[in-house]
């Protein structure tokens, strides 16, 4: 009976743990975004505060060691070096004093000796127990040397210069050398102490950083263990929503998961509803435009050809009024056919189905063809149209007709938005790793607010000047199909410059 009872009670433990996990998950799902952010940031702030306190404590110890080096060791080296440098100076003053007998050198020797003694007195309070005996040796040697020189000065005052020089040769030089050697030993000892202190400081610094980084790593490991779920659950939906938004901007619609009841989940559900509606509208629009464009192309072509035949008077002469009507029909059909072709090109570009040839193309000839095609329109508008290059033939592997189409679109826009008396320049430029075709005008320019959207479908900077709004997106699509970039610079009221940048790979000059 007891065994059977235990067997019945045992399996209940698993669900209890699952229930705890489920309660946590339910608690998390029901939390608002503000509460989730508060929990996550509070955990991180707590970690930073704890590690910061421990780091300040360790850095305080390091500062104390560095202060010891700065306030004691460095001044000691400076004073000892001053004494060491003073000994040769004293020897020179002594030699001149003995040779010339000039009282000024006696006075200068005494002043220099007093300064050296002052430096020794300052050293006494800065040295440790290991350097103190060496300082006594320096004092003894320096005092002995000083007494001998003072005897020399007495002999010089009494007029016994020969005896003074003899005393210098017998005792003074040896004592000066002894003082200099003792000072060198003291400096070496101070340097050794400084190096030892620096090594201790370096080791302490390493230990400090090891402690700081170790503490920081351990603390963050503990914090991340608790915050990982928070960060993952909080940011996953935002990342998916951001990626889906970028895809929508490119014309791709993908739903995002909408889990929970917080603000992010509500935003995801609203985004999915919007994306579904946009996808339906986009499909309707694309289908409608493709169908209408395809169906209109044949009758428009027939209308254009019929207008050509009428204008050429193939079926008989025309009165002036009839000729004017035929011209209107011809221009209208040309304009509609051009718009239909643009819509079809844009549809093929978006679908990646527009064929691009890869043949050697001379970019200066591309620019020249585009300019010659639009020169009558520019002359009619009173706009000067020019081509500039350095006489080089820049060869590029691409589709000549499509590149001409790009430049024609850009030049046509420039002419359309440049007032009478203005100027449009097409340049072929060597831009280092790229080749550039620039189209610059002195027209009305583009408002700064519209620059980020100027390459969008059906976008127009100045609608009252006409245009379909398809030329620039088609031009950009054709340039990108060649592996290049299309950029724009503009200042409203001063003109614009569009630049086609093509990669130099496969190019010969």
Beta strands, then each sheet from edge to edge (+ up, - down):
strand 1: 359-362
strand 2: 384-388
strand 3: 395-398
strand 4: 423-431
strand 5: 434-441
strand 6: 485-491
strand 7: 495-503
sheet 1: 1+ 3-
sheet 2: 2+ 4+ 5- 7+ 6-
end
